[in-house]
Amino acid sequence: MKVALSALLSLSISLPAMSNAAGIRASRSVHLPASSFATKTPIKHLVVIYQENISFDHYFATYPKAANPSGEPTFTAAAGTPQVNNLQNANLLDQNPNSSSANGSAAALPFRLDRTQAATADQNHAYTPEQQATHNGAMDLFPKYTGRGTSGGVGAFGTAGQVLGYYDGNTVTAYWNYAQHFAMSDNNYTDTYGPSTPGALEVVSGQTNGVQSIVGSKTSSSIIADGQGGYTMINDVDPAYDVCSSKSNAVLLNAKNIGDLLNTKNIPWGGFMGGFDLTSANSDGTTGCQRRTYSDVVSQDVTDYIPHHNWFQYFATTSNPQHTRPSSMAAVGYSTVANSTAVEPANHQYDLNDFYASLKSGNFPAVSYIKMPAYQDGHAGYSDPLDEQAGVVKLVNFIQQQPEWSSTAVIIAYDDSDGWYDHQYVAPQHGSFDATADQVNGSGVCGTTGSQPLGVSGQPVNGRCGPGTRLPFIVISPYAKANSVSHTLSTEASVVRFIEDNWLNGARLGGGSFDETSGSIEDLFDFTHQRSGQLLLDPATGSVLTDTISN
């Protein structure tokens, strides 16, 4: 039975927070700082900057070799930079299967995008087209299935061949500099094929099964029958527990997330979303759910807050449906009001500005998930690498200047590839056999018989085909290895696994979460060696301003 969305929002305003606080009232009323909690590693603060819609090759196709044309920020790699698995090293720049006639007039070779081409078309990144583009591992049908062009664009930029475009260190300069000084993976993937919402759920729960439709049709393209009487999310759809969500199509997830586990140990954590504070107004006077920012790069007003990107609003226990403001900055990250047993009304969900304010006040949560305002999240069509770089660099510079930097790790990761071309294929490790949606290894086929993962009911389910597309993944920390590349297979749920291992003695979410099987990201770190100093970059260019970081 469907529940009216308005009734659900009303009911969930207080119930989740009350349940989260159960046991806390009896055990403590004083907020313990994040530094006081026992951890497996020296990391006491983890910040996950979760960006939008970039494939690994889209940003690192020629790393560490940049073209360095006149008028663009220059990049020169350090001696001894390790080799990465990219288009250049795979010899796929001048000969590429996507130039075949199967892609029609959009057939193209990979090509460099410069800073004047920062605004691009949003590619097709739905669950099924991404699978079709892989073509059973041939990786040769991206223009045909995921490519989109920009009207009036010259050459491949104006056709679906735009999907073969890539940036280098003259545009995504900051990310190349972070990779030089810290560590990155060239083998990180989405847990499943598909767009933003599945990726948002995977990085906090390792789960997309257990979906319940609240408003809208159960036959929506966003969810499919899992074969066990339930549903799995495969495409974007708004969260049920959010006043800014669609009133005609919204879902919840009947599963646990990492916030639930952290709450059992009273460990301070939060989700910080650009545009989440509905009481704030931007310089143009916009406020509420439609608060927006104008981007000179994409030449449009962009709404800051996008509900279907908000990981924790899909769960009753960790949602803040009305975007209620925290009682104070001292309460950010906690389930109770500071110096009180009263339930904290924000329920761990905040605005990005609250992250800055909380840290400035001396309160740095143990675990922070961050989403930039939309114009800075990197999503093609309304964002771009230059706006993205400005927001991320500002934040990373700020974090490095905090006294807690010595025990902090920052992860820059992505929710999906946007359908941008990436040459690397991983054979499905968790299969799915929906007759229409699954197409990796043939019609209705993803993976091999018997490879379906378990769902929330403990039975094998459809709709979780993956690993999917390859993504950038960078770790910035005094404990990150210097100029290092990990080749260990990891996925979005690997972030959940790291939190569980570091703070929760390896406790797992259960219910079929991929945290149980995801690869470790610990080889990006050297926990025996703490590096001193900072790497501060120019938000406008990504170039180095201050480099005192030791090796």
C-alpha positions, 0 to 999 in steps of 0.5 A, spaced: 500 500 500 502 506 498 502 512 503 501 519 501 507 523 501 505 528 505 503 524 510 510 520 510 513 527 510 509 529 517 510 522 520 518 522 519 519 529 521 521 526 529 520 519 528 527 517 525 531 522 530 527 519 536 529 512 534 536 514 533 537 517 539 534 511 543 539 509 548 543 515 547 539 519 552 540 514 558 548 513 556 550 520 555 548 528 554 555 530 553 558 530 546 565 526 545 569 529 540 571 525 534 578 525 536 576 521 542 573 515 538 578 509 537 580 507 530 583 502 527 588 507 523 590 514 525 584 517 521 580 520 526 576 525 520 574 522 514 571 527 508 568 524 502 567 529 497 562 526 492 562 529 485 558 527 479 558 524 473 565 523 470 569 517 468 576 515 469 579 516 462 574 523 461 579 526 466 585 522 466 586 519 459 593 522 458 595 523 465 601 525 467 602 528 460 598 534 458 598 538 452 600 545 455 598 550 450 599 557 450 594 561 455 592 555 459 595 553 466 601 548 465 602 542 468 609 538 468 609 531 472 614 529 477 620 524 475 618 517 477 610 518 476 607 511 476 604 509 470 596 509 470 591 504 466 589 510 461 587 511 454 594 513 452 598 507 455 593 503 452 594 506 445 587 507 444 588 515 442 589 514 435 586 507 434 580 506 437 574 501 436 569 507 437 571 509 430 567 503 427 562 504 422 557 501 428 557 508 431 554 511 424 556 518 423 558 519 430 564 514 430 570 518 433 577 517 436 578 520 443 579 527 442 582 533 447 577 538 450 580 544 452 578 550 457 573 553 452 570 547 452 568 546 459 561 546 458 559 540 455 552 536 453 550 531 459 551 524 456 546 518 457 548 514 463 542 510 464 542 503 467 541 499 460 545 504 455 551 504 459 551 496 459 549 496 451 555 501 450 560 496 453 558 491 448 560 484 452 567 488 453 568 490 447 567 497 449 566 500 442 559 502 442 559 509 446 557 514 441 551 509 439 548 508 446 551 513 451 553 519 446 550 526 446 553 532 442 552 540 443 548 543 438 553 547 433 559 544 436 565 543 431 566 536 429 565 530 434 563 535 439 557 537 435 555 529 435 554 523 439 562 522 438 563 528 444 562 522 448 569 520 446 572 527 449 577 528 455 580 533 459 588 533 461 592 537 466 591 544 463 583 544 465 583 539 471 589 541 473 587 541 481 586 533 480 592 532 476 596 536 482 592 532 487 594 525 484 601 528 484 602 529 491 597 524 494 594 517 491 589 515 486 586 509 484 585 507 476 581 501 478 575 504 482 568 503 479 560 504 480 557 498 484 552 497 479 551 500 472 546 507 472 546 514 474 546 518 480 541 516 485 544 508 485 551 511 486 549 515 492 546 510 495 551 505 494 556 510 497 552 510 504 549 503 504 552 499 498 545 497 496 540 499 491 535 493 493 529 494 498 526 500 494 518 502 496 515 506 491 511 512 495 508 516 489 508 514 482 508 507 478 512 501 480 513 500 473 517 506 473 523 506 469 527 508 475 525 501 479 525 494 476 522 488 479 527 484 483 525 477 482 523 476 489 517 480 490 521 486 491 524 492 487 531 494 485 533 502 483 536 502 477 535 509 475 534 516 478 528 518 482 527 522 488 527 520 495 521 520 499 523 523 505 524 530 502 520 536 502 523 538 495 522 532 492 517 530 486 510 530 488 509 524 483 515 520 483 519 518 490 521 512 493 524 510 500 529 504 501 528 499 506 535 498 508 540 500 513 546 505 511 553 507 514 549 512 518 545 507 522 551 504 524 555 510 526 549 512 531 549 505 534 556 508 537 554 515 538 560 517 533 559 524 530 557 524 522 553 528 517 551 529 510 552 536 508 549 538 501 549 544 497 543 548 497 540 544 503 538 550 508 532 552 505 532 558 510 538 561 506 538 566 500 543 567 495 545 574 492 539 573 487 534 573 492 532 565 491 531 561 497 528 555 499 528 548 494 529 553 488 535 557 491 540 557 485 547 560 482 548 563 476 554 559 472 558 563 467 561 557 464 555 554 463 551 560 462 545 558 466 542 559 473 543 552 476 538 550 482 543 548 488 540 542 491 538 536 487 534 531 491 535 525 488 543 526 489 541 526 497 543 519 499 541 519 506 534 522 505 532 515 502 532 512 509 527 513 515 532 513 520 537 518 517 533 523 513 531 530 515 525 531 511 523 538 512 531 540 512 530 543 519 536 547 521 541 544 527 540 547 534 547 549 534 554 548 530 556 544 537 550 539 535 552 538 528 554 531 527 550 528 533 543 525 535 542 530 541 542 537 542 549 540 545 549 539 553 542 536 553 538 529 552 533 533 547 533 530 540 537 534 535 532 536 530 537 536 524 538 528 524 545 529 521 543 532 515 546 539 513 547 544 508 555 545 506 555 552 509 554 548 516 560 544 514 565 550 514 561 553 520 562 547 524 569 546 523 570 554 524 567 553 531 572 547 533 567 541 531 569 536 526 565 530 525 568 523 524 565 522 518 562 527 513 559 526 506 559 532 502 555 534 496 557 541 492 552 545 490 549 543 483 553 548 479 560 545 482 558 538 482 561 536 475 555 534 472 555 535 465 549 539 462 549 544 468 556 544 471 563 543 468 570 542 470 572 549 472 566 550 476 567 543 480 575 545 481 573 552 484 569 548 489 573 542 491 579 546 491 576 551 496 574 546 500 580 542 500 584 548 502 580 549 508 580 542 511 588 542 510 588 549 514 584 546 520 588 543 526 585 536 525 588 536 518 594 531 521 589 526 522 584 527 516 583 523 510 579 527 504 576 522 498 574 525 492 570 520 488 564 520 483 557 517 483 557 515 476 560 516 469 555 520 466 556 515 460 563 518 458 567 513 454 572 509 459 576 503 455 576 499 461 571 493 462 570 489 468 566 482 467 560 482 472 561 480 479 554 480 481 549 478 475 542 480 473 537 477 468 532 482 467 529 481 460 529 488 458 534 492 463 540 488 462 544 488 456 552 487 458 553 480 455 547 479 451 539 481 451 537 480 458 544 477 460 549 481 465 554 476 468 553 468 469 548 464 472 548 463 479 552 470 480 546 474 482 547 478 489 543 477 495 538 482 496 535 485 503 531 479 503 537 474 503 535 472 496 538 473 489 535 479 486 535 482 479 537 490 478 544 490 481 549 488 475 556 490 476 561 493 477 559 498 472 563 504 470 570 506 472 571 513 476 576 517 478 578 516 486 583 520 489 585 520 497 588 526 500 591 526 507 598 526 511 597 519 511 596 518 503 602 515 499 605 520 495 605 520 487 602 513 488 597 509 484 593 503 486 591 498 481 586 494 487 579 493 484 574 498 489 567 500 488 563 505 491 561 501 497 569 500 499 568 507 502 563 504 507 567 498 508 573 503 510 568 507 515 566 500 518 573 497 518 576 504 521 571 506 526 566 500 527 571 494 528 569 491 521 561 491 523 557 490 516 550 492 514 548 486 512 542 485 507 546 484 501 550 490 502 556 490 497 560 492 503 561 485 505 565 484 498 568 491 496 575 491 495 579 495 500 582 502 499 587 502 504 593 501 500 592 508 498 595 510 505 601 508 509 599 509 516 606 508 518 608 515 515 605 521 517 607 527 512 607 534 514 605 540 511 600 542 506 598 543 498 594 549 497 592 550 490 589 556 486 581 555 485 581 558 479 586 554 475 588 548 480 595 550 480 600 550 486 600 556 491 603 553 496 607 546 497 610 544 503 607 537 503 613 532 505 614 526 502 
